């Protein structure tokens, strides 16, 4: 039976304690100073979560939000990594596209939402496009930086040994760029969930965001906070899964080894 390291146990204990303290502070605030405000108590939120657990419509909405975020993220990873590899291997392309990518990267995908609603309608495809648009530029930047960060001496050595392009990518470029790509995926994954939710709230696409708007319209405050809590748990789970994959894929990297041995 595997044993947990002291550092891991300590992190879990601190996390559980922070959740408990936050819940206590929330309960004190909504039953005291904020009693006359539209807040739900902790028992009401937990009761609504229990109701959601047995509601097929809730699971359908959760699955739709997760589907939109996942498909959009996969598209952004494929396009972003491919474009970053091409840009990073050419000094001319790296310099000429850097300003354009840095200009496009901070543009929020929501600004094109009205156009997408007209073209695609309030559908999951609209959300997928927004997620892909929001995640592709950070991945292009991270991948290009990683490829461009290859040691010049190692690159010259690979050329001296007449390695093929595929051999250079596999043995030289990939190990250097993978940590950068992993960081880009983590950034884009967090953004993917947020963009998917916002597209449902503003654009009216089916999912947790639409359920959140419906709960707000009907004044169901426990449902609002229960949905927000659900979205937070989903984000934590996605981040934990990506972190575990990163630790396994980059076990050789110094940052990962220092984290494991801590």
N, C-alpha and C positions, 0 to 999 in steps of 0.2 A: 504494500500500500504506500503510495507516494506521500512524502512528508513536505509540508510547507516550510519555506525558509523563514527565519525570524523577521526579515525585512518585509516579506509578503504578508505575514500575519499582522505585522504592525500597520501596514498600509490598509488592510481590510478593516482592522479595528478602528483606525482613525476615521475611515470613510463611514463605517456604521455609526460611530459616535457623532459625527457631524450631521448625519441624516437625522438621528434622534434629537439632537439639540435643535436643529432647524424646525423639526415638527413641533417640539415643545414651544419654541418661541412663536411659531405661527399660531398655534392653538391659543396661547396667551394673548396674542395681539388681536385675533379676530373675535375673541370672547370678552375682551377688555376695551382698550382704546379704540379699536376699529369695529366695535360691535354693531354700529349703525351703518356700516359700509357693506357693499355687495361682495363679501368674502364668504367662502365656505369653510366650515371647521374641518379638522382632520378626520373625525369619524364620518362626516358627510362625504368627504372625498374618497375615503376608503370604501364606504358603502357603495358609492357610484362605480368605483373600480371593480367591486365584486359583481355588480350588475352587468358591467361591460364584459366580464369574463364569460358570462353565459349568453351573451348576445351575438348571434351570427353576423349581424350587420356591422357591429363594431370590428370584428375580425376581418370582415371583407374590406372595410375602410382602411384598417391598418395594413392589410396586405397590398391594397392598391397604392397607398403612399410609399410603402417599401419597394414595390415593383417599379414605380416611376423613378424613385431615387436610385435604385440599383441599375436599371437599364441606362439611365442617363449617365451615371458614373462610369459604367463599363464603356460606353461610347466615348466619353471624354478621355478615359485612360488610353484606349486604342488610338484615337486620333492624336491626343496630346503627346504620347510617348513616340509615336511614329514621326510626327512633325519635329519634336525635340531632337530625335536622333539625326534627322536630316540637317536641321539647322546647326546643331552642335558640332558636326563633323566638318563644317566649312567655316573658315574665319570670315569670309565675305558674307555668307548667309547669316552668321551669328551677329555681326555688326549691323547689317542692313535691316534685320528684322527686330532687333532688340527694342528700338524705340516704339515700333508699331505694336509689339506684344505688350510692352509695359503700358502703352496708352490704352489698349483694349482691356487689359486685365482688371482694372478697378471699376469698369463700367458694370453696374448691377444688372443682372439679366431681367429684372422686373421692368426696366424701361421699355423693353420690346414686347411686354405682355399684351398691351392693347392691340398691337398688330397681329400677334399670334392668335388672340381670341377671334379676330375677324377671319383669319386664314384657316385655322385648325378647329376653332370652337373650343368650348370648355371641356376638353377631353384629356385623357392621360398622355396623348401624343404631345400636346402643348407643354405639359409639365416635363416630359422627357427632353424635349428640345431645350427648354430653359435650363434644366440641370446640366445637360451636355455643354451648353454655351457657357454656363458659369464655371464649369470645372476644367475646361480644356486649356485655358490660358495659363493658369498656375502650373499645370502639368507640362506644357510646352516650355515654360520658363525653367522649371526645376530640372527637366530632362536635358535641356540644352546646356544649362550650367554644369550638370554632371558630366556630360560628354566632353564639354570644353575644358573640364578640370583634369582631364587625363594627363598624367606626367609626360612632359615632352620627351624626356630621356627614354621612358618605356615605349612611347609611340615610335621613336626613331629606331629603337632596338627591334620592334616588331617589323618595321619596314626593312631593316637590314636582313632579318631572317626570312623575308619575302612571305610573310603570312598573308593569307587571303583576307578579303574584307570580312567575311563571316568569322574567320578565326580571330581577327582583331576585335570584332564586336563581342565575341563570346569570352575571350580570355583577358581583354584589356578594357574595352569600353563598358561592358555590362557591369563588372564588379565595381568600377568607379562611379557609374551613374545610378546604380540601384539604390543607394541610400538617399540620393536626391529624389528619385522617383517615388520611393516609399513616403518621403515627407510630402510630396505633391499629392499622393493618393489620400493621405490622412487629411490634408487641407481640403481637398475636393470632396471627400466623403462627408465631412461636417457640413460643407456648403450645400451638398446635394440634398440632405434631409431638410435643411432650412428652405431652400429654393422650392422643393417639392411641396412643402407645407404652404408656403406663401402663394404658390401658383394655385393651390386649391382654395385658399382664403379669398384671394382677389379675383382669380379667374373663374372660380366656380367649378373647377374640375372635381370629380369624386375623390374622397379620401378623408383623412382625419381633419384637414383644414376645413372642408365643407361641413363636417359634423360640428366643428368648433363654431362656425358661423351660425349654424342652426341652433346650437345651445345658447349662444349669445342672444339670438333673436327671440327665443322663447323664455329667456331669463333663467335658464337652468344653470345656476352658478356652480353647484357641485360637479356637474358634467364638464363645465369649462375647465375647472382646475384638474379634474381627473384626466381629461384629454391632454392638458399641458404636462402633467406628470407622466403620462404614457409616452409622450413624445420625448421627454427627457430620458426616460429609461431606455427607449429605443436608441437614442444617441449614444448613451453610455455603452450599451451592448455592441453597437457597431464599432465604436472606437476600441473596445476591448478585443473584439475579434481581429480587427486590423493590426492592433499592437501585437497580438499573439502570432499572427502570420508574419509580421515584420521580424519578430525575434527569431522565428525559425528560419526565415529566408536569409537573414543577415546575421546569423550566429557568429560569423567570423569577424564582423565589424567591431572596432574597439568600443564604440558607444554602447552597443548591445551587450558585449561581454562585460563591460563595467557595470551595466544595469543588472545583469543576471547575478554577478558575484556580490552585489551590494546587499 
